[in-house]
Every structure is written in structure tokens, then in C-alpha cells.
Amino acid sequence: MLTEPSIHYLLTGLLIAVAAGLFLDKFKPTTVFVGAVFILLLTRISSIEEVISGFANTSILTLFVLIFLTSALRRNVNILGWFDRVIGKVSSPRKFVFAMSAWVAPLSAFVNNTPIVALLIPYVYSWSKKRGMSPSKFLIPLTYAATLGGTITVIGTSTHLVLNGFLTSNGYEALGFWDFAPIGLALTFFGIVYLGTLGMNLLPERKDIMAKFSQSTREYIVETKLSATKEWLGKTVEEAGLRNLEGLFLIEINRGGEVISPVAPTEDLQSDDLLYFAGETELVVKLIQESNGLELPKNEKFNLGENLDVIEVLLPATSELAGKRVKDSNFRERFDAAIIAIHRNGKRIGGKIGEVTLAYGDLLLLSAGEGFPEAVKDQKDLYTVSSPQKLKKKNSKALNAFLGLSVLLLVPAIVGYWPLLVALGGMLGAAMALKLYTFEELKTDLNMDLLLILVASLALGSALINTGTAEWMTSGLMISLENQPVWIVITGIFVATVLITSFVTNVAAVAIMFPVVSALVEGSHFSGMQASSAFLALAYGASAAFLTPVSYQTNLMVYGPGGYTNKDFFKVGFPLTILYSVICILMISI
């Protein structure tokens, strides 16, 4: 049986290990949190019943129902068409940032912002390229506007819902639907003004990846020709030794205008085939010298533009491909596409593509086959950057009935007649009954990684509080802050949370800081200090995801397509974080 001091030391070490594991990014966040809970169970600090109860937490259930509803709306409502009618004719870059932000922020206050950003990235990307502008001028404002808008309501961001989950699990009163509105509205207004003025001037103007590809195709792909006199004729790709090349791979065969891509290992080679190789393209010369089967075409013209369908996709934070080597992911067979190049942190990754371990935020250039659109339809492992997703055939009567029922269900919830989860659950049931959303689509949208992280973080936070470890950890801090003005305490909580959320995501920041804030609230004697003020500081600090790309998943989503670096996020995000912090601290303290 563990003694009380040993429990304190064990849990403190476990919390440090979780924070370090998330920061170093050596393991998936799910592995880190679930591993921590496993230790809690082994040491009998937490019971299996306490852990499982997290699956029934109202706030976690609310978050997932919102994700499902957002997905149903995205599939059935022409958000892009509406967006285009509203701001599509705007030609000025600055006006576009203002208009885009002014519509994205309110939308993000009521629906999950991750799919909204995913849906709008191709639109913003296309809008900028049609006007000869760099997408890097607009994609950071897109994710920041969505983040700001999410602070307006309790359902606008997972941060608020996760915090409410912690509050209700530990005997506190949950924050209400509109408790966030005054501060959130102020943050959104001044944040949009910043993005359209000073922020616009700080944004980089980078050439996008596809433009670089078009101008320097030979750095990515080399065209070779199979001679009619060589010994490879009639052999398959695998028999010719072209399947597992060191540093190169065969992405496409052009046979008399017919494009074969991806190339199966059983494909027979024929005279005058044009073979396209990607990877370390400087190795093609060595391949030709050693192969006795290939030659460089005498025609210097590089005719890839018409025949090669190159598209861009990115790996979101929900992707199960992250952490896998390309050759272990069965990528070609699964998506009917071959990877031409991988960009990470604004730079192209060299070496053999098959050996590269994929990571969240990677931008991939693909040579896509005919089956690619169907392969990526309604799945969460890849987001297409270069073209918007297609809608289902719209059922107007069913959609109108759903919207009418939604109003009838939501209004009583907003005024407090019944819980929000009842209204959202009714809306989800209506969407499925009206065949606007199917069970198969729900299974696709169910993010088990996120669910496990949320349940595990609740268990870890509750263990820190119930064992008295959180109070033990903060005892010195409580003594130093006792009798200090409220604004100093609020500032301390806020700044600490901002620093954590900048490196380990918002959900993890709430999980780490909640026990600390709870201990401060329970043991405090601060004059005029209310628990709600401390928890609001935690909520808004965790939502201040502007300094780094890893702080929020929508930041990672625009990272690759915008060709950004870490410095870009800090350069644009630091002044916004200062503005955001001043507004929050002043309004919460008052």
C-alpha cells in the first residue's frame, strides 16, 4: 500500500512525464495519456470504475455529438457556396482577411472549428492563387479567426467543453452557455482588427508548394524511357528490379498517352514506355548507368503538366498514418496514389520516401489514380488541399425539417429549460432519422484517439485532486499568492496556461493545469476571488493557441499548405497573444 507522501511523489513524477512526453512528441498523445492511466490503475490510485465514468461525462458526450452534427451539416449544407456568395467577389487582400474572419469566427462559435477550417483551406487556397497571391497571407488568419470565434460560447471549442467536464467531475458548477460571451466577443472583435491590419503586414508572402513544383519539376520527378532493344521488355516492374529502389520509386508509366498510376509491381514493361521516378532524383543517372534498360529521352521538353495529376494533401491530427513509415502504411494500394514528395516544417524531406515516418501536419504531393477521390471520401487520415470536398445530393425538405427541429430543441436549452446535451442529442437523432447522416458516417467521424485522451485526462486530473497531490504541489504557491490582488493571481494562472498550451495542445493544457487551479481555489483566501474567475483564466489561457503550430490542430492543418515555419506563427501570434492576454486579464479581474 502506497503511503501519502509516496503517492504525491509518484503523481508529480507522472504529471511531469506526461508533459515531457507530449512536448517531445516521441509518442502519440493517446499512448502518453492511456499509459499514465494504466499506471494509476496498477498502483490502485484510481479504480476502473472511476476511469470508465469518464466515458459518460456530459461534456465529453456533448463534444462528440457536436463533432457528429458539424459533420452532418458539412455534408448537407453548401457552406462553400454560401461563403463564396458572401465574400467571393472581394478582390483586396486586406478586405478578404476582414470578410473571411468576420464570417468564420461566428460560425466557429457554434460548430466544431476543425472541419470548418478543413473545408475552407481549399477555398482560401484557390481564391489566393486565382488572384496571383500567396496562400500564406490568408491561411494563418483562417485558423486564428476560427480559434477566436470558438471562445465566444461554451460549445465553440473543445477547451471549454473539456474544462466543463473537469468541473462537473470534481463537484464544481459547470460554466453556462453564455458565460464566455462578453470576453469572447471582445477577443474576437479586436483579434479580427489585428489580423486585418498589423497582422496582415507580419504575414509572410511565400511561394506555395505547387508553384515550386511547377517551376522545378525535375527536382521532384525525372522522366526516363525504356529502350526497344533492352532486356527489360516483357518483364514486370518487380522482375526488372524497379520495385524497391534505394532512394527512388516509380510513380507512373506513360504508354502512348495512357497513364498508369500508381504502378503495380506486376505491370509489364513495354517498348518506348516513359517511366517517371520520384525521390532522390539525382540517383536516376546512376540507375540508368547500371540498369541496361533505361535512357533519358532525347527530347528536352518535360511533358508532365498534361499527364501527371499532382495534388496536395495534408495529414491532420486525427490521421492514423502519423507515426508510420510510408512503406508500412500500404499507401499506394489504400489511396490509389503515389507520394512524390513530403514537406515538413516548410521544407522538403530528402532521402527514400518509403523510409520516411509520417507526422501530423505533413504536406504530401501525390500522383493520384482514378480511384483516389473515392478512397479519401469520408475518411479522416488525409485532407485534400487542392480541391474542395463534394457534397451529397441535397435533400431540401429533409434539411429544412432538420433546421426547424434544431431551433425548437436549441432555444429551450439556451434559456436553461433542459440540458444542452438533450437538445444536441435530439438534433443528431433527427439528422439520422431524416437520412442526412448515417451510422456509417458516424463511425467514420468517431475519433477514438480524442475520446481516449479526454477520458484519460479526466482520470489523471481527478487523481491529482482526490489524493491531495495538487494541493501539496501548490502549497508554496498558495502561500506566496495569499492576500495578493486578484489580477496577479489571474495573471499567474493565465500566463502559465498559455505557455503550456503553446507546446502540448489545449486539451493537455487543461488536463495539466486544472488540478493546480482547483487546489488554488480550494485553499485560497484571496480577497474577492471567485472560482469562476480562476477557471475562466484557465479556459482562455488554454485557448490562446497562437504562438506555435503544434498548439492547436487547425494550426497544423494550415502549416504545410501555407509553407509556414515556426517563426511565422510566433511572429504573427506573439502580438495577438499580448492583445488577447491584456483583454482577458482585465475583463476577468474586473
N, C-alpha and C positions, 0 to 999 in steps of 0.2 A: 504494500500500500504506500503510495507516494505521500510524503509529508507536504504541508502547505508551502514551505519555502521551496522545496524541490519542484512543486507544480508551477510556482511563479517563474523559477529559472527555466524550466522546460518550455513553458508557453512563450516566454520572452524570446528564447532562442528560436522557437518555431516561427514566431512572427517575423523575426529578422531574416530567417531562412526563406520565408515566403516572399518578403520584399526583395531580397537578393536574387531569388530565382526568377522573379518577374522582371527585374531590372536587367539581368544578364542575358535574358532571352535564350537560354540554352535548352529549356524545356517548354512545352506547351503550357499556357496558363492553367488549363484543365488538370494537367498532371501535377502541377505545383499545389493547387488547392485541394484536389482529391487526396494527394499524398499527405498533406497536413491533417486532413480529417481522419485518414487511416491511422495516423499516429495518436490522435485524440481517442479513437476507439480502442486501440491496443493498450493504451495507458489507463483506460476506463475513466478518463476525464469527462468524456461525453458518452452518452448512451446512444444506441442505434435508434431508439425512439425519438430522441432529441434531433438527430440528424435528419431522419425521414420526415419529421414535421415540417421541415423547410420546403418540401415539395407542395405542401398545402398552404404555404404563406400567401395571403391575399395579394400582396404587392407583386410577388413573383408571377402569380397567375394572371394578374392584370397586365403585366408587361408582355407576357406571351400572347394573350388574347389581342392586345394592341398590335403586335407584330403580325398576327394572322389577318386581322382586319385591314391593316395597311396593305398587305399583300393582295387581299381581295379587291381593294379599291384600285390598286396599281394595275391589276389585271383587267378591270372592267371600266375604269374611268379614264378617258383620254386626257390625262394630266399634261402630257407634252403638247397636245393640240391646244388646250386651254392656255398653257404657258406661252406658246408661240403666238396666239392671237393677242395676248396682253402685251408682250414685250418684243415679239419677233421683228418688228419694224424699227426698233431702236437702233441707231447707227453709231452713236457716240459711245466709246468705251466706258467713260465715266457714268453716263446715263444708264448704260446697261448694267453696271455694277449696282447702282442705286435701285433700278427697277427689279433686277433679279433678286436682290437681298430683301426688298420690301415685300415680295411675294413668297419667297422661300421661308422666311422667318415665321410668319403667321401659320403657314402650312405645317411647319415642324413643331409648332406648339400643340398640335392635336393629333398628329400621326407620327409614327416612328421615322426618324430622320435618315436612317441608313438606306432604306430602299428609295427614299426620295432623292438623295444625293446620287445613288447608283443610277437612277432613271434619268437624272438631269446632266450627268457628266457627258454622255454622247451629244446631248443637245448643245450645251455650252461649248464643247469642243468643236462641233460642226459650225456653230454661229461664228466663232472667232476665226476659224480657218477660211470660211467663205468671204470674210472681210479682210483677209490678209493680216490678221492679228495673231499674237501668240496666246495659246490657251493658258499659259502661266499667269496671265494678267487677270484671269477670271475664276480659276478653279479654287484657289485658297479663299477668296470671298464667298464662294458657294458653300464650302464646308463650314466656314466661320459663321455665316448667316444662319445655317441650319442649327449650329450649336447655340447661338444666341437666342433664336426663336424657341428652342427647346426649354429654355429657362423660365418661360412665361407661365407654364402650367405644371401641375403635378405629373401629368402623363406625357409631357413633351420630351423628356429624356429619361433614359434608364437610371441615371444618377438619382433622380428624385424618387422613383419607384423603389429602387434598392434601399435607399435611406428609410423610406416608409416601412419597408419590410423589416429592417433592423429595429425601428421604433416600436412597431406592434409586437415583435417577438420578445422585446425586453420590457414590456409594460408601459411604454410611453404612448401618448396620444398621437395618432398619425397627423401629418400636415394635410390640410384640406386642399380642395381643387384649386381655389383661387388664392391660397396663402402666398403663392410665389408671384402673383401677377404684378404688383407695384414695382418690385425690384426688377423682375424680368422684362417688363415693358421699358423701363428706363435703360436697362442694359442694351436691349435690342435697338432702341432708337439711337442712342449715342454710338453704339457699335457700328451701325449701318452708316452713320455720318462719317465715322472714322474710315471705314472701308472705302467709301466713295471719294474721300479727299486725300488725307495723308497716306493712308494705307495703299491707295492706288499708285502713289508715287514710289512707294517702297517695294512694290511687287516687281519681280524680275521679268524681263522680256526674253524668254528662251525659245529657241527653235525646238518645235516638238519632235518626238522620236520619228514619226513618219516622214517629216520633212528631211531629217538627217538621212533616213533610209533611202529616200528617193534620190538624194544628191550624192550618196556614196554607196550605191548598191553593192559594188564589188568588195566593200569591207564586210558585207554580210553574206553574200552569195556569189559563187563562181560557177559559170556555165562551162561545161565540157561536152565533148562529142565522142560517141562511140564509133570507132572506125569500122568500115565494112570488111577490113582484112584482118581483124584481130581475133584472138582466140576466145573472147568472152561471148561471142554471138551464140545465141541459143541457150546460154546458161541463165540461171536465176540470179537475182541480186545477191542472195546468200552464197551461192556457189562461186560467184565472182569475187567474193571477199569484200563486198561493199556494205555489209550489214553492220559490223561492229568496228568501224574505223576509229583510229586514235585521233581525237580532236576534230573529226569531221562526221557529218552524216548526210545521207542522200535524202533530200526533201521532196524532189519532184523529177519526173521524166516527161519531156515534151516529145511526143511521137507524131510528127507530121501535123502539128497543130492540136492534137489531142493531149490533154493534160492528165497525167496520172499522179495524184497526190492525195493522201500520203502514199508512199511506195511500200508495197508489201514485200516481204523477203522472198516470196515465191514468184514475183514478177519476172517474166523472161525478158532478157535484153535483146534488142534488135538493132540492125544496122541503121546508122545515122540518128539514133536516139540522142537527144540533148539531155544531159544529166546535170541537175543543179545541186550543188553541195553547199552546206552552211556550217558554221562553226569557226575554227581557226583556218580561214580561207587561204592563208599563205602556205598551208600544207598541201594544197591542191597540186602545186608544181612537183612536190616530192611524190605524190600519188601517181601523177602522170609518168614520171620517170621510172617508177617501179612497177607499174601496172601492166604494161604491154597490152593496153586495151583502150586507153583514153587519149584524147588530144584536145588542145584548146582550139575553138573554132577560128577559122581564118578571118571570118567577118568580125570586125571590131565592134560592131553595133551590139549593144547588150539589150536584147529584146525581152525584158522581164515584165515591163509595165502592163502589157495587154494580157499576158497569160498567167501571171502569178497573182493569186488573190491573197494579198497580205493584209491581215487585220491585227488590231491590238486588243489584248485582253489583260485584265489585272486580277491578282489573287486577293480577295477580300479577307477580312479577319475571320470569316466563317469557313474558309476553304480547308478541306481535309487534305489538299495537296501539299500545304505548307509542312515542311519538315521531311518531305520525301525527296529522294533523288529522282530526276526526270526519268531515268531508265527503269526505276522501280514503280513508277506511277501508272504505267500502261497508257501513257498519254495519247499516243497516235491512234491506238485501237479504240480508246474510250471516246475521244472527241473528233475523230476523223480529221486530225490536223497535226502538222509537224512544227516544232518550235524552231524558228530561225535564229532568234536572239533573245536574251534575257537582260533586262535593265533593272538595276537596283541602286538606290541612293543616287539617282541621276546619272549613273554610268553603266556602260555595257559590261557584262561579265564575260571574261575571256575563258579559254580552255574548252574542254569537251563538254558539250551541252548535256549529254546523258549523265555526266557525273555531278552536275550542279544540284545542290539541295535547294529546293524552292522555299521561299519565305513570304510571309504576309507583305503585301504592298508591291511585290514584283510585277513589272510590266513585261508581258511576253509579246513578241512578234510571231505570228503564226502564218504558215501556209495552209489554208483551210480547204478541205474537201467538201463535196456536196452535202455530206451528212452532218457537217459542223453545226448549222443553225438548229437542227433538231436535237443534237447531242447536248447543247448548252441550254436548251429551253427549260425553264422552271427548275434550275438547279443553282446551288449556292457556292460552287467551287471556283467559277470563273465569271467575271463581269465583262461584257463586251464594251469596249470604249468607243470604237469607231462607228457603231451603228446602234440606234435605239431598239429596245425590245418591242416586239409586235404585240398588239392587244388581241384578246379573244374577240370573236364576233360579238358585238354588244347586244344585249337583250334589254332594250329601253324600258319596257314595262316592269321587268323584274328589278332593274336598277332603281327606278322611281319608287317602287314599293319598298325597297330596302332603305332608301334615303328617308322616306316618310316614317317608317317604323323606327329608324335611328333617332329622329328628332323626338318622337314620342317617348322613347326609352331614356334618352340623354338628359332632357330637361328636368325630369324629377330627380335624376342623380345629381345634377349640378346644384339644385336647391336643397339637396340633402334628404329627399324623401326615401330613397333607397340607395344601397351602396353602388359605387361606380362599377364594380365587377359584375353586378347583376345586369346593369344596362349593357355593358360591353359583351357579356356572355349572350344576352338576348340578341344583340346585333349579329354576333357570329353565327348563332343558330339560324337567324333569318337569312343570312347570306348563303348558308349551306342549303336551307330548305328551298330557296329560290334558285338554286343551282348556279349561283355566282361564284361559289367557292366549293371545292370538292375535298373529300377526305385525303385523297392522294396528294393534292396540293398542300394541304395542312401538314402531312408527313414530310414533304419536301422542305417546308418552311420551319419545321421544328428544329431548332438549334440546340442539340443535346449538350454541346460544349458550354454554351452560355448557361443553360439550366444547371448543369453540374457546378459551374463556377459560383453561381448565385447561391445555391443551396449550401455548398461547402463554405462560402464566405460567411453566411449566416451562422453556421455551426461554430466556426472559428471565433467570430465576434462574440457570440453568446458565451463560449467557454472562457474567454478573457474576462468578461464581466462577471459571470456567475462564480468564478473561483476567486474573485477579488484581485486578480493579477493586474487588470487595467488600473485599478485604484493604487495598487502597490507600485506600478510603473510610473504613475504620475504624481506620487505623493510629494516629491520635491518640487515639481512644477506648481502644484496647487498651493504650496506654502509661499512660493515666490510671487504667485499671482493674486493671493488673497488681499482683499481691500484695494486692489488696483482698479482704475476706471474700466468700465465695461468695454470701451472701444479698444483698449490694449488687449484684453482677453480675446475679443472678436478678431482682432488683427493677428494675434498669435495662432489661433485655430485656422484662420483663412490662409495665411501665408504657408503654414506647414502643409496644408492640404493641397495647395497649388503646386508646391514643389514635388509632392508625392505623385499627384495626378499627371505631371509632365513626363514621368518616366515609367509608370506602371499602370496606366489607364484609369478611367474614372471609377469603375466598379471596384477595382482593387484599392483605390484610394479611400473609398467609403469604408471598405472592409477593415482597412488598417487603422483609420482614424476614428471610427465610431466608438470603439471601446475607450479610447483616450478621452474623447469629448464627453462620453457618458460618465466617466469617472470624475471629470472636472465638474460637470453639472451636479452630480450627486454629492460631491464633497465640497462644493464651493460656498463661500459666504460673500459673494460679490454683490455689492450694493446695486439693486435694480436689475440684476442679471436674471434673464428668463431662459428656460431650457430651449424654447423655440428659437431664440436668437442664436444660441450656440449651434444648434442643428442646421439653421439656415446658413450660417457661415460655412459649415461643413459642406452642405449641398452645393452652394455656389462656388466654393473653392474647388470642389471635385469637378465642376463643370467648366472650369477655366482652362480648357484644353487647347491652348493656342501656341504654346512655346515649342512643341516638338511634334513630329509626325506620328509618334507612337502613342501619344496621349489620348487619341480617340480614333475609332476605326474609320470615320469619314475622312480624317486627315490622311490616313494611309491610302485611302481609295483615290485621292487626287494626287498623291505624292508622285507616282510613276507617270501618269498621263501629263502632268504639268512639267515634268522634267526638273522637279524641285530638288534642293538639297536641304539638310538640316538647318543650315544657316538662313535659308529663305524663311522658314517657319519662325525662327527666332527673331529675325529682322522685322517681319511684319507683325508677329504675335506679341513681342515684348511691349510696344506702346499700347496695344489693345489690352494686354493683361494689366498694365498700370491703370488705364482708364476704368476697366472693369472692376479692379480691386478697390479703387477710391469710391466708386459708386456703391458697391456692395457694403463696404465697411461703414460708410456714412449712413446709408439707409437702414442697415441692420442695427447699428448703435443707437440711432435716433428712435 
